[in-house]
Amino acid sequence: MLKKCVVLLVLLAGTAMAADDVRQLARMPPAAEANLREEMRANLLALNEIISLTVAGKVKEAGELAEKELGQTAMGKNRALPVEARPGANMPPAMHALGLEGHKTASAFAAIAATGDRDKTLAALPTLSASCIGCHYSYRIR
């Protein structure tokens, strides 16, 4: 019974939050939306692994992963797709700018981590999610 109540409360809270959602709706073709959602899930996995590596003192490895998966090196993954399947090409300009800033920030983090300085790398860790947070608080696709 308790589980049913918790599930009901979560559903009701989600419905109430959706009604009050003031984020800008970024309409995209279905293929671009699907690719964006897949990319965001992959970014979350990469971010979690970067955090784990950093905390474990493997800062150089964390930096390499940040550059490969989130940094400027990771840009353009969807270039070969038709325009209607490319998330960046279908985003509002300010949303796209946040994404580009996120790639730049990840590359800056990677450069810090490449020094091997654990303290500086730990201090830079929160910057990795700043653009993500800004975008997710400003935009929605549903």
C-alpha positions as CSV (number, residue, x, y, z in Angstrom):
1,M,0.0,0.0,0.0
2,L,2.8,2.4,0.9
3,K,4.4,1.8,-2.5
4,K,1.2,2.7,-4.3
5,C,0.9,5.9,-2.3
6,V,4.5,6.8,-3.1
7,V,4.0,6.1,-6.8
8,L,0.8,8.2,-6.8
9,L,2.5,11.1,-5.0
10,V,5.4,11.0,-7.5
11,L,3.0,11.0,-10.4
12,L,0.9,13.9,-9.0
13,A,4.0,15.9,-8.3
14,G,5.3,15.3,-11.8
15,T,1.9,16.4,-13.2
16,A,1.9,19.6,-11.1
17,M,5.5,20.4,-12.1
18,A,4.7,19.9,-15.8
19,A,1.8,22.3,-15.5
20,D,4.1,25.0,-14.0
21,D,7.0,24.3,-16.3
22,V,8.1,27.7,-17.6
23,R,11.0,26.4,-19.7
24,Q,11.0,27.3,-23.4
25,L,9.8,24.4,-25.5
26,A,12.4,23.6,-28.1
27,R,10.4,21.9,-30.9
28,M,12.4,19.4,-32.9
29,P,11.7,16.8,-35.5
30,P,11.2,13.4,-33.9
31,A,14.5,12.1,-35.1
32,A,16.5,15.1,-33.7
33,E,14.6,14.8,-30.4
34,A,15.5,11.0,-30.2
35,N,19.1,11.7,-31.0
36,L,19.3,14.5,-28.4
37,R,17.8,12.3,-25.7
38,E,20.2,9.5,-26.5
39,E,23.2,12.0,-26.4
40,M,22.1,13.4,-23.1
41,R,21.8,10.0,-21.5
42,A,25.4,9.2,-22.8
43,N,26.6,12.5,-21.4
44,L,25.2,11.6,-18.0
45,L,27.0,8.3,-18.0
46,A,30.2,10.1,-19.1
47,L,29.8,12.7,-16.4
48,N,29.3,10.1,-13.7
49,E,32.5,8.2,-14.9
50,I,34.4,11.5,-14.9
51,I,33.4,12.2,-11.3
52,S,34.3,8.7,-10.2
53,L,37.7,8.9,-11.9
54,T,38.4,12.3,-10.4
55,V,37.4,11.2,-6.9
56,A,39.6,8.1,-7.2
57,G,42.6,10.4,-8.0
58,K,42.7,9.3,-11.7
59,V,42.5,12.9,-12.9
60,K,44.4,12.5,-16.1
61,E,42.0,9.7,-17.1
62,A,39.1,11.8,-16.1
63,G,40.3,14.6,-18.4
64,E,40.9,12.3,-21.3
65,L,37.3,11.0,-20.9
66,A,35.9,14.5,-20.6
67,E,37.6,15.6,-23.8
68,K,36.6,12.5,-25.7
69,E,33.0,12.3,-24.6
70,L,32.0,15.9,-23.7
71,G,34.7,18.3,-25.0
72,Q,35.2,20.0,-28.3
73,T,36.5,16.7,-29.7
74,A,33.0,15.3,-29.2
75,M,31.3,18.0,-31.3
76,G,29.8,17.0,-34.7
77,K,28.8,13.5,-33.9
78,N,25.6,14.0,-35.9
79,R,27.1,15.8,-38.9
80,A,26.5,12.8,-41.2
81,L,22.8,12.6,-40.3
82,P,20.1,14.3,-42.3
83,V,19.3,17.8,-41.0
84,E,16.0,16.7,-39.5
85,A,17.9,14.2,-37.3
86,R,20.6,16.6,-36.0
87,P,19.8,18.1,-32.6
88,G,22.0,21.1,-32.9
89,A,20.6,22.2,-36.2
90,N,17.1,22.1,-34.8
91,M,17.8,23.9,-31.5
92,P,16.9,27.5,-30.7
93,P,20.2,29.6,-31.1
94,A,20.6,30.3,-27.4
95,M,20.1,26.6,-26.6
96,H,22.7,25.7,-29.2
97,A,25.1,28.3,-27.7
98,L,24.7,26.6,-24.3
99,G,25.6,23.3,-25.8
100,L,28.7,24.8,-27.5
101,E,29.7,26.4,-24.2
102,G,29.4,23.0,-22.5
103,H,31.8,21.5,-25.0
104,K,34.3,24.3,-24.4
105,T,34.0,24.0,-20.6
106,A,34.6,20.2,-20.9
107,S,37.7,20.9,-22.9
108,A,38.9,23.4,-20.3
109,F,38.3,20.9,-17.6
110,A,40.3,18.3,-19.6
111,A,43.2,20.7,-19.8
112,I,43.2,21.2,-16.1
113,A,43.0,17.5,-15.5
114,A,45.9,16.8,-17.9
115,T,48.2,18.6,-15.4
116,G,47.5,15.8,-12.9
117,D,46.7,18.3,-10.2
118,R,43.9,16.6,-8.2
119,D,43.0,19.7,-6.2
120,K,42.6,21.9,-9.2
121,T,40.7,19.2,-11.1
122,L,38.3,18.7,-8.1
123,A,37.8,22.4,-8.0
124,A,37.0,22.5,-11.7
125,L,34.6,19.5,-11.5
126,P,31.4,21.5,-10.9
127,T,32.0,23.5,-14.1
128,L,31.3,20.4,-16.2
129,S,27.6,20.5,-15.3
130,A,27.1,24.2,-15.4
131,S,26.0,24.4,-19.0
132,C,24.0,21.3,-18.7
133,I,22.1,22.7,-15.8
134,G,21.6,26.1,-17.6
135,C,20.2,24.3,-20.6
136,H,17.9,21.9,-18.7
137,Y,16.6,24.7,-16.6
138,S,15.9,26.9,-19.6
139,Y,14.7,24.5,-22.3
140,R,12.5,21.4,-22.7
141,I,11.7,19.2,-25.6
142,R,8.3,18.0,-24.4
